[in-house]
Amino acid sequence: MEHYTKSKSTTFYAIGLSYKKADAEIRGRFSLDDTSRYALLQQAINNGIESLVVTSTCNRTEIYGFAEHPFQLIQLLCENTKGTVEEFQKVAYVYKNNEAVSHMFRVGSGLDSQILGDFEIISQLKVSARLSKSQQLLNPFLERLVNTVIQASKRIKTETEISSGATSVSFASVQYIMTHIENVSDKNILLFGTGKIGRNTCENLVKHTKNEHITIINRTKDKAEAVAGKFNVLVKDYANLQEEINASDILIVATGAQNPTVDKLCVQTTRPLLILDLSIPKNVNPNVSELEHVTLVHLDHLSQITDDTLERRKAHIPLAEAIIEDVKSDFNTWLSTRKFAPTIKALKHKLADFATAELDTQRKKMRDFNEEQAEVISNNIVQKITNHFAHHLKGDDISTDDSLELIKKVFQLEPTSENV
């Protein structure tokens, strides 16, 4: 069933670009903030677009909507971002009808995410749909589609393990800490360096450990203070590094230095110390492992954890795809029913008119005409005939469009709205 046309002249499209072909710089040129997204919706209304949903994240920018030609949607995107049509054409994708619907299912179900099983996009899709609805740009088709995609993502989350385990080194670090350290919320944690992985690890630590004893040290103190202000943690001077290491239970090293900045001479305490080296190249000298109370874990080990996780997740793709097909077939059933409902309604009215006319004729001819019985019998016959036609139209082995045309022709039905 591929009836995705809102009206005779428009088609359902998905247009956009993602991390697959567009690098971060190009994605940035096509990204939409709240202001530009709202402006795009207003322009869509002015241009006579009947329904659309716009999503924009760091990994993708997409428009799902009805248009006479996809260029109308591409133009909306380019005129409200810094991107050009030429740039878009180099990295873009355009899907229509069934392919556009399938694409939204894959995106919303985490199968098209940069990290397989990442479901962050589904909350973005919900927000985008709400915004479109507030501007009267969400027709029943698109609203039903978004809700069905949300339903599929929920089922995939609960019925598969496609989003289980750590998928980023920063999260794998925190998971490692929480698995190997008891009472982690009471431990002293020192973050040395404020590289990207270090910042993300700090954010995950704050979010997942409820630890209020996190300290940051960086060679450039203002960088440390910028991170600390964001996450409400302590900052100490670089001069206090050794002192802070000796007061710590967990040391996370995420500096950008070319040579090791921490070695066994820095560790003057005998308390157990877990050191995570998240730097490339390595910033912790392997000689710290000579100390019995020190455990050293390097980025390579944590990356391996995330690689293993992604491999395990891949095993759940077929089940996720089966769930999508199941939910999508429900959507298509709803769509096909919605498509022929106006014709069935018109047919029922036509048959009821036949019945009324015949009852009038018989009423005049028969002296002992039983009004009540005749009404019941005629209504039942009308309903049975209508049901037969509806059942026929729901069949998979027929062309619904041809059948609808034939029914309209045979019964001389008035043209009816087939809006979805």
C-alpha positions as CSV (number, residue, x, y, z in Angstrom):
1,M,0.0,0.0,0.0
2,E,1.8,3.2,-1.1
3,H,-0.9,5.8,-1.0
4,Y,1.1,8.7,0.5
5,T,-0.4,11.5,-1.5
6,K,-2.2,14.2,0.5
7,S,-4.0,15.6,-2.5
8,K,-3.8,15.1,-6.3
9,S,-0.9,17.5,-6.8
10,T,1.3,16.8,-3.8
11,T,3.6,14.0,-2.8
12,F,5.1,13.0,0.6
13,Y,8.9,13.6,0.7
14,A,11.8,13.4,3.1
15,I,14.7,15.6,2.2
16,G,17.9,16.2,4.2
17,L,21.6,15.5,4.9
18,S,23.4,13.5,7.6
19,Y,26.8,12.5,9.0
20,K,26.9,9.8,6.3
21,K,27.9,12.1,3.5
22,A,28.1,15.6,5.1
23,D,31.0,16.5,7.3
24,A,30.6,18.6,10.5
25,E,31.2,21.9,8.7
26,I,28.6,21.3,6.0
27,R,26.1,20.0,8.6
28,G,26.7,23.2,10.6
29,R,25.8,25.3,7.5
30,F,22.5,23.5,7.3
31,S,21.6,23.4,11.0
32,L,18.5,25.2,12.3
33,D,18.2,26.9,15.7
34,D,14.8,27.6,17.2
35,T,14.5,31.0,15.5
36,S,15.4,29.8,12.0
37,R,13.2,26.7,12.4
38,Y,10.2,28.9,13.3
39,A,11.0,31.2,10.3
40,L,11.1,28.1,8.0
41,L,7.6,27.0,9.2
42,Q,6.2,30.5,8.7
43,Q,7.6,30.6,5.1
44,A,6.2,27.1,4.5
45,I,2.7,28.4,5.5
46,N,3.1,31.4,3.2
47,N,4.2,29.2,0.3
48,G,1.1,27.0,0.7
49,I,2.8,23.9,2.1
50,E,0.1,21.9,3.8
51,S,2.1,19.8,6.3
52,L,5.7,19.3,7.3
53,V,8.0,18.4,10.2
54,V,11.6,19.7,10.5
55,T,14.4,18.1,12.6
56,S,17.9,19.5,13.1
57,T,20.6,17.9,15.3
58,C,24.4,17.9,15.2
59,N,24.2,14.7,13.0
60,R,21.4,15.6,10.6
61,T,18.9,18.1,9.3
62,E,15.7,16.8,7.7
63,I,12.4,18.0,6.4
64,Y,9.4,15.6,6.1
65,G,6.5,17.1,4.2
66,F,4.0,17.3,1.3
67,A,5.0,19.3,-1.8
68,E,4.4,19.3,-5.5
69,H,8.2,19.0,-6.0
70,P,11.0,18.2,-3.5
71,F,12.7,21.5,-4.5
72,Q,10.1,23.4,-2.6
73,L,11.3,21.8,0.6
74,I,15.0,22.1,-0.4
75,Q,14.4,25.8,-1.0
76,L,12.9,26.3,2.4
77,L,15.9,24.7,4.0
78,C,18.5,26.7,2.0
79,E,16.7,30.0,2.5
80,N,16.6,29.6,6.3
81,T,20.2,28.3,6.8
82,K,23.7,29.3,5.5
83,G,23.7,26.3,3.1
84,T,23.3,26.6,-0.6
85,V,21.4,24.4,-3.1
86,E,24.7,23.4,-4.7
87,E,26.1,22.2,-1.4
88,F,22.9,20.4,-0.5
89,Q,22.9,18.5,-3.8
90,K,26.4,17.2,-3.2
91,V,25.6,15.5,0.1
92,A,21.8,15.2,0.2
93,Y,19.1,12.5,0.0
94,V,15.6,12.8,-1.3
95,Y,13.0,10.1,-0.6
96,K,9.4,10.0,-1.6
97,N,6.3,8.1,-0.5
98,N,7.1,4.7,0.8
99,E,10.9,5.3,0.9
100,A,10.3,8.6,2.9
101,V,8.1,6.7,5.4
102,S,10.7,3.9,5.8
103,H,13.4,6.5,6.3
104,M,11.6,8.2,9.2
105,F,11.1,4.8,10.8
106,R,14.9,4.0,10.5
107,V,15.9,7.4,11.8
108,G,13.4,7.3,14.7
109,S,14.3,3.7,15.7
110,G,18.1,4.4,16.0
111,L,19.0,2.3,13.0
112,D,20.3,5.3,11.1
113,S,22.1,7.0,14.0
114,Q,25.8,7.6,14.0
115,I,26.0,5.3,17.0
116,L,23.7,2.3,16.3
117,G,20.8,2.3,18.8
118,D,21.1,6.0,19.8
119,F,17.5,7.1,20.5
120,E,18.1,10.8,21.1
121,I,16.5,11.7,17.7
122,I,13.1,10.4,18.8
123,S,12.7,13.2,21.4
124,Q,13.7,15.7,18.7
125,L,11.1,14.3,16.4
126,K,8.4,14.7,19.1
127,V,9.4,18.3,19.7
128,S,9.4,19.0,16.0
129,A,5.9,17.5,15.5
130,R,4.5,19.5,18.4
131,L,6.0,22.7,16.9
132,S,4.4,21.9,13.5
133,K,1.1,21.1,15.1
134,S,1.1,24.5,16.9
135,Q,1.4,26.1,13.5
136,Q,-1.4,24.0,11.9
137,L,1.3,22.2,9.8
138,L,0.7,18.7,11.0
139,N,-2.0,16.9,9.0
140,P,-3.6,13.6,10.2
141,F,-1.2,11.6,7.9
142,L,2.0,13.1,9.4
143,E,0.7,13.1,12.9
144,R,-0.2,9.5,12.7
145,L,3.2,8.7,11.1
146,V,5.2,10.4,13.8
147,N,3.2,8.7,16.6
148,T,3.6,5.3,14.8
149,V,7.4,5.9,14.6
150,I,7.5,6.7,18.3
151,Q,5.6,3.5,19.0
152,A,8.1,1.5,17.0
153,S,11.1,3.1,18.8
154,K,9.5,2.2,22.2
155,R,9.0,-1.4,21.1
156,I,12.6,-1.6,19.8
157,K,13.9,-0.2,23.1
158,T,11.9,-2.7,25.2
159,E,12.0,-5.8,23.0
160,T,15.6,-5.7,21.7
161,E,19.0,-4.8,23.2
162,I,20.0,-2.5,20.4
163,S,20.6,0.4,22.8
164,S,22.3,-1.6,25.6
165,G,25.8,-1.1,26.8
166,A,28.3,1.9,26.5
167,T,28.7,3.4,23.1
168,S,31.1,6.3,23.8
169,V,34.5,6.2,25.4
170,S,33.4,8.8,28.0
171,F,30.3,6.8,28.9
172,A,32.4,3.6,28.9
173,S,34.8,5.3,31.3
174,V,32.0,6.1,33.8
175,Q,30.5,2.6,33.4
176,Y,33.9,1.1,34.1
177,I,34.3,3.3,37.2
178,M,30.8,2.4,38.5
179,T,31.3,-1.3,37.9
180,H,34.8,-1.5,39.6
181,I,34.5,1.1,42.4
182,E,32.2,0.6,45.3
183,N,30.5,3.7,46.8
184,V,31.6,5.8,43.9
185,S,29.6,8.8,45.1
186,D,31.9,9.0,48.2
187,K,35.2,8.8,46.3
188,N,37.5,11.7,45.4
189,I,37.7,12.0,41.6
190,L,40.4,14.2,39.9
191,L,40.1,15.1,36.2
192,F,43.4,16.2,34.8
193,G,43.0,17.9,31.4
194,T,39.9,19.3,29.6
195,G,39.9,17.7,26.2
196,K,36.6,16.7,24.6
197,I,36.6,13.2,26.0
198,G,37.6,14.6,29.4
199,R,34.7,17.1,29.3
200,N,32.2,14.5,28.3
201,T,33.5,12.1,31.0
202,C,33.1,14.9,33.5
203,E,29.5,15.5,32.4
204,N,28.7,11.7,32.6
205,L,30.3,11.5,36.0
206,V,28.2,14.3,37.3
207,K,25.0,12.9,35.7
208,H,25.5,9.2,36.7
209,T,27.5,9.1,40.0
210,K,25.9,11.8,42.1
211,N,29.5,12.5,43.2
212,E,30.2,15.9,44.9
213,H,34.0,15.4,45.2
214,I,35.1,16.0,41.6
215,T,38.1,18.3,41.0
216,I,39.5,19.6,37.7
217,I,43.1,20.6,37.0
218,N,44.3,22.0,33.7
219,R,47.6,23.7,32.7
220,T,45.5,26.6,31.6
221,K,43.3,27.4,34.6
222,D,40.6,29.4,32.8
223,K,39.8,26.4,30.6
224,A,39.3,24.3,33.7
225,E,37.1,27.0,35.2
226,A,34.9,27.1,32.1
227,V,34.2,23.4,32.4
228,A,33.9,23.5,36.2
229,G,31.3,26.3,36.0
230,K,29.2,24.2,33.6
231,F,29.2,21.2,35.9
232,N,29.6,22.8,39.3
233,V,32.8,21.1,40.3
234,L,36.0,22.3,42.0
235,V,39.1,23.7,40.3
236,K,42.7,23.5,41.6
237,D,45.9,25.0,40.3
238,Y,48.3,23.0,38.1
239,A,50.9,23.5,40.9
240,N,48.7,21.3,43.2
241,L,48.6,18.3,40.8
242,Q,50.7,15.9,42.8
243,E,48.9,16.8,46.1
244,E,45.5,16.3,44.4
245,I,46.6,13.0,42.9
246,N,47.6,11.7,46.3
247,A,44.2,12.8,47.7
248,S,42.3,11.0,45.0
249,D,40.7,7.6,44.6
250,I,40.2,8.0,40.9
251,L,42.3,9.9,38.4
252,I,41.1,10.6,34.9
253,V,43.8,11.9,32.6
254,A,42.6,13.7,29.4
255,T,45.4,16.1,28.4
256,G,46.6,16.9,24.9
257,A,50.3,16.6,25.8
258,Q,52.6,14.7,23.5
259,N,54.5,13.0,26.3
260,P,53.4,11.3,29.6
261,T,52.4,13.9,32.2
262,V,51.8,11.4,35.0
263,D,54.3,8.7,36.2
264,K,54.8,6.6,39.3
265,L,56.8,9.4,41.0
266,C,53.6,11.5,41.1
267,V,51.9,8.8,43.2
268,Q,53.2,9.1,46.8
269,T,50.2,7.5,48.5
270,T,49.5,3.9,49.3
271,R,45.7,4.2,49.0
272,P,44.0,2.3,46.1
273,L,44.1,4.5,43.0
274,L,42.3,3.9,39.7
275,I,43.9,5.8,36.7
276,L,42.0,6.1,33.4
277,D,44.2,7.4,30.6
278,L,41.9,8.9,28.0
279,S,44.6,10.7,26.1
280,I,46.1,10.2,22.6
281,P,49.0,9.7,22.7
282,K,49.1,8.1,26.1
283,N,49.7,10.6,28.9
284,V,50.2,8.2,31.8
285,N,53.6,6.3,32.0
286,P,53.0,2.6,32.2
287,N,55.4,2.5,35.1
288,V,52.5,3.4,37.4
289,S,51.4,-0.2,37.1
290,E,54.5,-1.2,39.1
291,L,52.7,0.2,42.2
292,E,50.5,-2.6,43.6
293,H,47.7,-0.2,44.7
294,V,47.4,1.4,41.3
295,T,45.2,0.1,38.5
296,L,45.8,1.7,35.0
297,V,43.2,1.5,32.3
298,H,43.8,3.0,28.9
299,L,41.6,4.5,26.2
300,D,42.3,1.5,23.9
301,H,40.7,-0.9,26.5
302,L,37.6,1.4,26.8
303,S,37.3,1.7,23.0
304,Q,37.3,-2.0,22.8
305,I,34.4,-2.1,25.2
306,T,32.5,0.2,22.9
307,D,33.4,-1.7,19.8
308,D,32.2,-5.0,21.4
309,T,29.0,-3.2,22.4
310,L,28.3,-2.0,18.9
311,E,29.0,-5.5,17.5
312,R,26.5,-7.0,20.0
313,R,24.0,-4.3,19.0
314,K,24.3,-5.3,15.4
315,A,22.9,-8.7,16.2
316,H,19.6,-7.0,17.2
317,I,19.1,-5.2,13.8
318,P,16.9,-8.0,12.2
319,L,14.5,-8.0,15.2
320,A,14.4,-4.2,15.1
321,E,13.6,-4.3,11.4
322,A,10.9,-6.9,11.9
323,I,9.2,-4.6,14.6
324,I,9.4,-1.7,12.1
325,E,7.7,-3.8,9.4
326,D,5.0,-4.9,11.9
327,V,4.2,-1.3,13.0
328,K,4.5,0.0,9.5
329,S,1.9,-2.5,8.2
330,D,-0.5,-1.2,10.9
331,F,0.1,2.3,9.6
332,N,-0.5,1.2,6.0
333,T,-3.8,-0.5,7.0
334,W,-4.9,2.7,8.7
335,L,-3.9,4.6,5.6
336,S,-5.7,2.4,3.1
337,T,-8.8,2.4,5.2
338,R,-8.6,6.2,5.4
339,K,-8.2,6.3,1.7
340,F,-11.3,4.4,0.7
341,A,-13.5,5.6,3.7
342,P,-15.0,8.5,1.8
343,T,-16.0,6.3,-1.1
344,I,-17.5,3.6,1.2
345,K,-19.5,6.4,3.0
346,A,-20.8,7.7,-0.3
347,L,-21.7,4.2,-1.4
348,K,-23.6,3.6,1.8
349,H,-25.6,6.9,1.3
350,K,-26.3,5.8,-2.3
351,L,-27.6,2.4,-1.3
352,A,-29.6,4.0,1.5
353,D,-31.2,6.3,-1.1
354,F,-32.1,3.2,-3.2
355,A,-33.7,1.6,-0.2
356,T,-35.6,4.7,0.8
357,A,-37.0,5.1,-2.8
358,E,-38.0,1.4,-2.9
359,L,-39.7,1.6,0.5
360,D,-41.7,4.6,-0.7
361,T,-42.8,2.6,-3.7
362,Q,-43.8,-0.5,-1.7
363,R,-45.5,1.6,0.9
364,K,-47.9,2.9,-1.7
365,K,-48.6,-0.5,-3.2
366,M,-49.1,-2.5,0.0
367,R,-52.1,-1.9,2.3
368,D,-50.6,-3.8,5.3
369,F,-47.0,-2.5,4.8
370,N,-44.9,-3.2,7.9
371,E,-42.7,0.0,8.2
372,E,-40.5,-1.3,11.0
373,Q,-39.7,-4.7,9.5
374,A,-39.0,-3.2,6.1
375,E,-36.6,-0.6,7.7
376,V,-34.6,-3.3,9.6
377,I,-34.3,-5.5,6.5
378,S,-33.2,-2.7,4.1
379,N,-30.7,-1.4,6.7
380,N,-29.2,-4.8,7.1
381,I,-28.9,-5.4,3.4
382,V,-27.2,-1.9,2.9
383,Q,-24.7,-2.7,5.7
384,K,-23.9,-6.1,4.3
385,I,-23.3,-4.8,0.8
386,T,-21.1,-2.0,2.1
387,N,-19.1,-4.4,4.3
388,H,-18.4,-6.6,1.2
389,F,-17.0,-3.7,-0.7
390,A,-14.9,-2.5,2.3
391,H,-13.5,-6.1,2.7
392,H,-12.7,-6.2,-1.0
393,L,-10.8,-2.9,-0.8
394,K,-8.8,-4.1,2.2
395,G,-7.4,-7.0,0.2
396,D,-3.7,-7.1,-0.6
397,D,-4.2,-8.6,-4.1
398,I,-6.2,-5.8,-5.7
399,S,-5.5,-2.3,-7.0
400,T,-7.4,-0.1,-4.6
401,D,-7.3,2.9,-7.0
402,D,-8.8,0.8,-9.9
403,S,-11.5,-0.6,-7.6
404,L,-12.4,2.8,-6.2
405,E,-12.8,4.2,-9.7
406,L,-15.0,1.3,-10.7
407,I,-17.2,1.6,-7.6
408,K,-17.6,5.4,-8.3
409,K,-18.4,4.7,-11.9
410,V,-20.9,1.9,-11.4
411,F,-22.8,3.7,-8.6
412,Q,-22.4,7.1,-10.1
413,L,-21.0,8.5,-6.9
414,E,-20.2,12.1,-6.4
415,P,-16.4,12.9,-6.3
416,T,-15.3,12.6,-2.7
417,S,-12.4,14.0,-0.8
418,E,-9.6,11.5,-0.4
419,N,-7.4,13.5,1.9
420,V,-5.2,11.5,4.2
